[in-house]
Amino acid sequence: MSSMLDYFTNLTDIEIKIDYPLEEYTHFRTGGPAEILIQPQTAEAAADIVAICHEQDIPLQVLGKGCNVLVADRGIPGVTLLLASKMARYDVAGDQLFLQAGLSIAEACALAARNSLTGLEFACGIPGSIGGALRMNAGAYDGSFQNLVIRTQYIDQTGTMGWVEGDEHEHAYRSSVFANNNWIITQTVLQLAKGERQAIYRRMAENARKRRESQPLEYASGGSAFKRPAGNFAGKLITEAGLKGLRMGSCGVSKKHAGFIVNYGKAKSSEIMAVFIKVQDEVKKQFGIDLEPEVEFIGDWSGEPMARTGRTG
Ligand SMILES: Cc1cc2nc3c(=O)[nH]c(=O)nc-3n(C[C@H](O)[C@H](O)[C@H](O)COP(=O)(O)OP(=O)(O)OC[C@H]3O[C@@H](n4cnc5c(N)ncnc54)[C@H](O)[C@@H]3O)c2cc1C
């Protein structure tokens, strides 16, 4: 371990933590330690870290605000690159927002509203970072990030920095060029439009209210557990399978919204995984439909039962 650490100790603009528990960095409030947790303050520092990991064959996992991931109880081997909070600068020019990847979606929404810019209202209440949102093409109600993003800076797997524009983002439902290639987002430019400030605040408050009413925000979760299957809804299938409110120890399927798997307090990631598996198996058995997790399973899950992800590698 110390030899792996040696590669990073001479870098500037970074903060390093060793064997650091990830519970506090994940929305499920679970997960073992990051072997080496590095928080870069600049895109260049992040690129240096990626280049070292590439050259030295060190496993690398990126983490934003941990709202869409389930981290293994054994933790994450190698380097966990944490972009939230330290890389969170922003700027406004006319009706464009310039946002670093670690800025929270909530701060971006507040920035837009303060500047009377409309377009981001749909995102009000989606937890997470701008980087995570662009990778997952986060969306809600009538909007998604793909409708706003015009240019994004990224780091490829070798540590080389580049930009994509417009269609090059390859945004589709919960997917992007960044997810397809495992690229790391460092900053982006969103195109909004001039609007009326009070109306923007009203729409944001309305969306936040709808979320409070329909989602189990009082419990730890990863948001929608499964992607929407073609022509159907995961929550509807789970309800019809009789699994709404299913309790398995300290976690289960939410009583309020069957699309959410929640941690009521003390569950471990492996117990939450067991709920994913149970739901997948039951829905497959009753309706012949494969539910694909929207939540990403990261870290060292080797030898543990896992839900089918539909992803390879
Ligand atoms: C209560 C709740 C409600 C939610 N509601 C919605 C919703 O309405 N719509 C929706 O789309 N999602 C929703 N989500 C899911 C989640 O909030 C979004 O997917 C969010 O964009 C994830 O951002 P994050 O920073 O937390 O990403 P993380 O969970 O940290 O990471 C998710 C994935 O993105 C990668 N990643 C993170 N940062 C970067 C980066 N800078 N560059 C490249 N890859 C990166 C990670 O490696 C991982 O693969 C919800 C989640 C919760 C808990």
The ligand as an ORCA input file, in Angstrom:
! r2SCAN-3c Opt
* xyz 0 1
  C     -33.433     10.555     -3.335
  C     -32.846     10.481     -4.726
  C     -33.556     10.965     -5.810
  C     -33.012     10.897     -7.089
  N     -33.751     11.380     -8.133
  C     -33.245     11.323     -9.393
  C     -33.993     11.824    -10.506
  O     -35.104     12.340    -10.390
  N     -33.438     11.731    -11.744
  C     -32.202     11.172    -11.942
  O     -31.742     11.125    -13.091
  N     -31.475     10.699    -10.898
  C     -31.951     10.755     -9.642
  N     -31.221     10.272     -8.597
  C     -29.903      9.649     -8.856
  C     -28.717     10.616     -8.689
  O     -29.056     11.665     -7.856
  C     -28.212     11.155    -10.003
  O     -27.853     10.102    -10.880
  C     -27.000     12.052     -9.812
  O     -26.751     12.712    -11.010
  C     -25.769     11.294     -9.368
  O     -24.728     12.221     -9.093
  P     -23.586     11.862     -8.042
  O     -22.608     12.966     -8.064
  O     -24.172     11.527     -6.747
  O     -22.963     10.575     -8.729
  P     -22.316      9.333     -7.973
  O     -23.390      8.530     -7.330
  O     -21.178      9.766     -7.136
  O     -21.758      8.521     -9.227
  C     -22.666      7.952    -10.165
  C     -21.839      7.498    -11.372
  O     -21.289      8.649    -12.005
  C     -19.861      8.576    -11.986
  N     -19.360      9.924    -11.788
  C     -19.550     10.756    -10.735
  N     -18.927     11.920    -10.964
  C     -18.339     11.815    -12.186
  C     -17.540     12.674    -12.983
  N     -17.208     13.899    -12.586
  N     -17.101     12.211    -14.175
  C     -17.414     10.977    -14.612
  N     -18.153     10.111    -13.905
  C     -18.616     10.538    -12.709
  C     -19.492      7.604    -10.882
  O     -18.244      6.993    -11.163
  C     -20.635      6.613    -10.974
  O     -20.388      5.742    -12.044
  C     -31.733     10.338     -7.291
  C     -30.993      9.860     -6.192
  C     -31.544      9.932     -4.919
  C     -30.735      9.431     -3.777
*
